[in-house]
Amino acid sequence: MQSYTIGRAARLLGVSPDTARRWADAGRLATHRDDSGRRVIDGRDLAAFSVEVAQSGTGEDDAPYTSARNAFPGIVTAVKLGDVAAQVEIQAGPHRLVSLLTREAVEELGLEVGVEATARVKSTSVHIDRV
């Protein structure tokens, strides 16, 4: 399972590292220590928390949200696999993006809940890049 530092998690959540630390200190965001002693967050925990933050609107209202080159870096919050097609949801700060792609693409990219990914949007198509 992929894990994230407080700083990386903050970027994915669209908040400052200080806000992410306060959430962790208050017990809202579960952390543990890695082998180096750094506080990290499990990918699945971060994915669930990112959905909670987006739905409750408790992010930083003054944080700049940009889509430079139509790229939305975020964390995978859901993957639904069919026989041929798949649906992937990404929470990118306050933005929830859903993409339909082939099951083969999902498997090749290793997309699963808790994995960092970037949704790239061009016209009506959304392309997913694994980070």
Sequence and secondary structure as in RCSB ss.txt:
>XXXX:A:sequence
MQSYTIGRAARLLGVSPDTARRWADAGRLATHRDDSGRRVIDGRDLAAFSVEVAQSGTGEDDAPYTSARNAFPGI
VTAVKLGDVAAQVEIQAGPHRLVSLLTREAVEELGLEVGVEATARVKSTSVHIDRV
>XXXX:A:secstr
  EEEHHHHHHHHTS HHHHHHHHHTTSS  EE TTS EEEEHHHHHHHHHHHHHHT S TTS    GGGEEEEE
EEEEEE SSEEEEEEEETTEEEEEEEEHHHHHHHT  TT EEEEEEETTEEEEEE 
